[in-house]
Amino acid sequence: MSDQEEKHSGTNKVRGQIDDALDELQGIADSIRLKMHLGSKEAKDHWEELEPKLHELQHETERVVERTSSEAKDLAADLKERFLKLKKDIGA
């Protein structure tokens, strides 16, 4: 496996781990939501505090992934341009 394939695989692994964690949190949240009508006022208040934090985490995770992906693409394009210039300069 090339270095590039290993890095891509590593990125996919991290993304998969993040997605798995978010899926697990969403599953727990769904379970709580279903049982909430039986809960106490205190539990409902706590739920109303926590649920927006889950949504915030999901949105922040997506924003970070998009930003990081975009930055990586920009860096790769810049590096490619520099390599091609060097290749041309040395006549390779």
C-alpha positions as CSV (number, residue, x, y, z in Angstrom):
1,M,0.0,0.0,0.0
2,S,1.4,3.4,-0.9
3,D,1.9,6.2,1.6
4,Q,-1.1,8.1,0.0
5,E,-3.3,5.0,0.3
6,E,-2.3,4.5,3.9
7,K,-3.1,8.2,4.8
8,H,-6.4,8.0,3.0
9,S,-7.2,4.8,4.8
10,G,-6.2,6.4,8.1
11,T,-8.5,9.4,7.4
12,N,-11.4,7.1,6.5
13,K,-10.7,5.1,9.8
14,V,-10.9,8.3,11.8
15,R,-14.0,9.4,10.0
16,G,-15.5,6.0,10.6
17,Q,-14.7,6.2,14.3
18,I,-16.3,9.6,14.6
19,D,-19.4,8.4,12.7
20,D,-19.7,5.3,14.9
21,A,-19.5,7.5,18.1
22,L,-22.1,9.9,16.7
23,D,-24.3,7.0,15.7
24,E,-24.0,5.5,19.2
25,L,-24.9,8.9,20.8
26,Q,-27.8,9.3,18.5
27,G,-29.1,5.8,19.4
28,I,-28.8,6.5,23.1
29,A,-30.6,9.8,22.5
30,D,-33.4,8.1,20.5
31,S,-33.9,5.6,23.3
32,I,-34.1,8.3,25.9
33,R,-36.6,10.3,23.8
34,L,-38.9,7.3,23.5
35,K,-38.9,6.8,27.3
36,M,-39.0,10.5,28.2
37,H,-42.8,10.7,28.6
38,L,-42.5,8.4,31.6
39,G,-39.6,10.4,33.1
40,S,-39.6,13.0,35.9
41,K,-39.6,16.7,35.3
42,E,-36.0,16.8,36.4
43,A,-35.1,14.1,33.8
44,K,-37.0,16.1,31.1
45,D,-35.2,19.3,32.0
46,H,-31.8,17.4,31.8
47,W,-32.8,16.0,28.4
48,E,-33.7,19.5,27.1
49,E,-30.2,20.6,28.2
50,L,-28.4,17.6,26.6
51,E,-30.2,17.2,23.3
52,P,-29.1,20.5,21.7
53,K,-25.5,19.6,22.7
54,L,-25.8,16.4,20.6
55,H,-26.9,18.4,17.6
56,E,-24.2,20.9,18.2
57,L,-21.6,18.1,18.3
58,Q,-23.0,16.6,15.0
59,H,-22.8,20.0,13.2
60,E,-19.4,20.8,14.6
61,T,-18.0,17.5,13.6
62,E,-19.3,17.9,10.0
63,R,-17.9,21.4,9.9
64,V,-14.5,20.3,11.1
65,V,-14.4,17.4,8.6
66,E,-15.4,19.7,5.7
67,R,-12.8,22.3,6.7
68,T,-10.1,19.8,7.2
69,S,-10.9,18.1,3.9
70,S,-10.8,21.4,2.0
71,E,-7.5,22.5,3.6
72,A,-6.0,19.1,2.8
73,K,-7.1,19.4,-0.8
74,D,-5.6,22.9,-1.0
75,L,-2.3,21.8,0.5
76,A,-2.1,18.8,-1.9
77,A,-2.8,21.1,-4.9
78,D,-0.1,23.5,-3.8
79,L,2.4,20.7,-3.2
80,K,1.7,19.2,-6.5
81,E,2.3,22.5,-8.2
82,R,5.6,22.9,-6.5
83,F,6.7,19.3,-7.3
84,L,5.8,19.8,-11.0
85,K,7.8,23.1,-11.0
86,L,10.8,21.4,-9.4
87,K,10.5,18.5,-11.9
88,K,10.5,21.0,-14.8
89,D,13.4,22.9,-13.3
90,I,15.6,19.9,-13.1
91,G,14.5,18.6,-16.5
92,A,13.1,15.4,-15.2
